[in-house]
Amino acid sequence: MPELPEVEVVRRGLEAHVLGKKFSRVEILHPRAVRHNPGGATEVITALTGREVSGIKRRGKFMWLEFDDATSLIVHLGMSGQMLIKAADTGNEDPNWKHLRARAELSSGSQLWFVDQRTFGYWRSCQGWQTQAGMLVPEPVKHIAPDVFDPGFNGPNLAQQFKQKKSELKRLLLDQSLISGVGNIYADEMLWLSQLHPQQIASRVALPKLESLFSSGAQVMEAALAQGGTSFDALYVNVNGQSGYFSRALHAYGREGKPCDRCQTELQKITVAGRSSHFCPSCQQRY
């Protein structure tokens, strides 16, 4: 599933192509793409047609387009969702056509395609905002915690929350109600960089060490953003259909059996919270 850097790459790409443009025409081609809207396709089409995009925001893995009438369109990429910019005359000759779930014709003449092979992603139009951690977010996103790039993110406060938990660090990092945008890949990278074991119980970790974990998160994700995110196949692409290359710079995730980049010890893989976890048994000792 795309994590914070991948979603942020898409958000930035959309800003360049969609901001200030109107949705001249909206078409929904698969009902699952709008399954969270009580009124289905009709509700989404009515809410968005003729509206101008005034902002494109993100929290964690959730992204939303803001329109000039206070409507928002929440976009969740799910497992395989892509938001692609296409030329006005692009049709079924495009290889992405068979997985096209929704699209909007823009006032610029381009098309915005929502392509989703596995159909876990969605578009959700909504009204209503919630102020959370100094940021206005759509009502359905209010349960999502700030991420490391959020203006309202508070590392020391989050360290205090983690310190009260008798749970594994990896499990807590994946909890989007505590810290958003972190998935399996970046959790492993954060833990490797801060030299913490994925099964370490949070309550036993010193507060400064927990704060360093979140600093490591920002560092890892900044590096991923600089390279366009992490792509392992053709599913994770930016709005121009280009894959990210941060996977070439990973230190832990997917590298079991290979030498640690820090101490040359062979990396290991275990399962934590039902997810594969990669770590160095020398640098990341459990205590």
Buried (B, 14 or more C-beta within 10 A) or exposed (E): BBBBBBBBBBBBBBBEBBBBBBBBBBBBBBEBBBEBBEEBBEBBBEBBBBBBBBBBBBBBBBBBBBBEEEBBBBBBBBEBBBBBBBEEEBEEEBEBBEBBBBBBBBEBEBBBBBBBBEBBBBBBBBEEBEEBBEBEBBEBBEEBBBBBBBEEBEBEEBBEBBBEBEBBBBBBBBBBEBBBBBBBBBBBBBBBBBBBBBBBBBEEBEEEEBBBBBBBBBBBBEBBBEBBBBBEEEBBBBBEBEBBEBBEBBBBBBBBEEEBBBEEEEBBBBEBBEBBBBBBBBBBEBE
